Amino acid sequence: MHPNIWYPYTQAKTAPSAIKVKSGKGAWLELENGRQILDCISSWWVNTHGHAHPQIAAAIYQQAQQLEQVIFSGFTHDPAEQLAERLVAKLPDGLERVFFSDNGSTAVEVALKMAYQYWVNQGKPRQAFLAFQGGYHGDTFGTMAVGGRSIFSEVFSDLLFEVDFVPFPATYWDDPQAELKEQTAIQKIEAALAEQPQRYAGILIEPLVQGAGGMQMCRPEFLQQLRQLAQQHNTLLIFDEVMTGFGRTGDWFACQRAQSTPDLICLSKGITGGFLPLAVTVCSEQIYQAFYSDAPIKTLYHGHSYTANPLGCAAALASLDLMAVNEPTFQSMEAQHTRELQKLRSHPRLEKLRVTGTIAAMDIVTPEQTDYLNPVGMQIRQAALERGLLLRPLGNVLYLMPPYCITAEELTAAYSGIESILTQLD
Ligand SMILES: *Cc1c(COP(=O)(O)O)cnc(C)c1O
């Protein structure tokens, strides 16, 4: 480990030394020692079109020579305006006002503040949020509060605000309980909303796929029912699409794939193709109007130094161009994952196989408990590296989430690597 760096999500005492990466190209990373590894997790889920893509690099270079950064309060610029217009055009009707920030946690934080103040501004304050067990929304205090309680937030639990949690109806191939789990969750949500009609400022969910909570997937039907419930009980629906946005679920956004439109949507990871930190929270006109007033107190007093950074916006615009080109790739990856996973279907060490769009996941059967600290995760990380694969299981949940530029041959090679790792596990 470098003597001056404190690495994230790393217990320095027990973790293996960080691996130095020299360069990247397409789905590949080149290490300091000259070895190539295939990035099967898009470098923590951000990279969509491949590493060091020349088109995005050129867009950033060009923008940097013109305007690298400017205060975004009282001033505006073309890259931000164009990006807002293009995002709104791509998002479902009703999501119209774009608020910029610079990472996924703050995109969610902003959505929570918008939802909370929406009710305050109307003189009808609400006290709490409804969120899902196993959810992950970021590492700030607000987003830890709405995240499912886990080892990530345990130390801080006394400082987290009030949130009521309901079960997430996670499902997988051959799950006989899928509908039952949905009904149970819906009943609990409906009961909570009906018992205390003025309590919830909003319902927050990662639509279709819960990421850090273990790539747990639910059916579109559930999100459609959730939309109805939020409407009937007059509360706001917030989709945290920080991970699922920009093609990950096989459509541009999970809300489109699920045919369920939220009142607020949070986007970040894939927005710049994985080049620069940027995020947006997009809300409905109705929410925006609740802040539009002569009263200063009704303002959304939130903003970051690098809000709508022009370089980030330029990267995002270039990434949007590539999204249009790569549409067939992210749309067809689900079929390819499915074909590959079929071959592993009866593997004795695997259960709960599941696929949504470009994300495939499976649970590894181990004698230990299913959680983030399951030692099989680290075992697989090491074994994968030896085979030239970047895999990083969440405990015993093994998943693939490659950049869209990965070829069919490369993906097949990744799956054969996984098969041989599993065979050698014990
Ligand atoms: C990664 C993630 C976040 C947090 O984003 P950061 O950029 O790491 O702050 C929030 N929500 C979801 C669903 C995520 O996957």
The ligand as an SDF file (V2000), in Angstrom:
LIG
                    3D

 15 15  0  0  0  0  0  0  0  0999 V2000
  -22.7750    3.7240   -6.3150 C   0  0  0  0  0  0  0  0  0  0  0  0
  -24.1620    4.0500   -5.9360 C   0  0  0  0  0  0  0  0  0  0  0  0
  -24.4680    5.2140   -5.2230 C   0  0  0  0  0  0  0  0  0  0  0  0
  -23.4170    6.1490   -4.7220 C   0  0  0  0  0  0  0  0  0  0  0  0
  -22.6860    6.7270   -5.7480 O   0  0  0  0  0  0  0  0  0  0  0  0
  -21.2360    7.3650   -5.4600 P   0  0  0  0  0  0  0  0  0  0  0  0
  -20.8510    7.9930   -6.7450 O   0  0  0  0  0  0  0  0  0  0  0  0
  -20.3550    6.1990   -5.0910 O   0  0  0  0  0  0  0  0  0  0  0  0
  -21.3810    8.3230   -4.3460 O   0  0  0  0  0  0  0  0  0  0  0  0
  -25.7990    5.4790   -4.9720 C   0  0  0  0  0  0  0  0  0  0  0  0
  -26.7730    4.6600   -5.3720 N   0  0  0  0  0  0  0  0  0  0  0  0
  -26.5140    3.5360   -6.0550 C   0  0  0  0  0  0  0  0  0  0  0  0
  -27.6460    2.6790   -6.5120 C   0  0  0  0  0  0  0  0  0  0  0  0
  -25.2060    3.1730   -6.3620 C   0  0  0  0  0  0  0  0  0  0  0  0
  -24.9570    2.0430   -7.0170 O   0  0  0  0  0  0  0  0  0  0  0  0
  1  2  1  0
  2  3  1  0
  2 14  2  0
  3  4  1  0
  3 10  2  0
  4  5  1  0
  5  6  1  0
  6  7  2  0
  6  8  1  0
  6  9  1  0
 10 11  1  0
 11 12  2  0
 12 13  1  0
 12 14  1  0
 14 15  1  0
M  END
$$$$
